[in-house]
């Protein structure tokens, strides 16, 4: 599995995820070093997330309290913006 974040003028590092992702790993290796530094300088930006367990776990939600999140159904008929990356 891969993880990447994109904005209107930049993108994050492409991260390769091997094996299962836990909520603690998601917070420690994705949210804190990549998402929060990318989101804080972008006022009004939304962080889009689907519904796997690491995204919805309390530790992840607590970490994301400082940014605006936008829930995205994992099986939505509308493609998420990352599908076009």
Secondary structure, 3 states (H helix, E strand, C coil): CEECCECCCCECCCEECCCCCCHHHHHHHHHHHHHHHHHHCCCCCEEEECCCHHHHCHHHHHHHHHCEEEECCCCCCCCCHHHHC
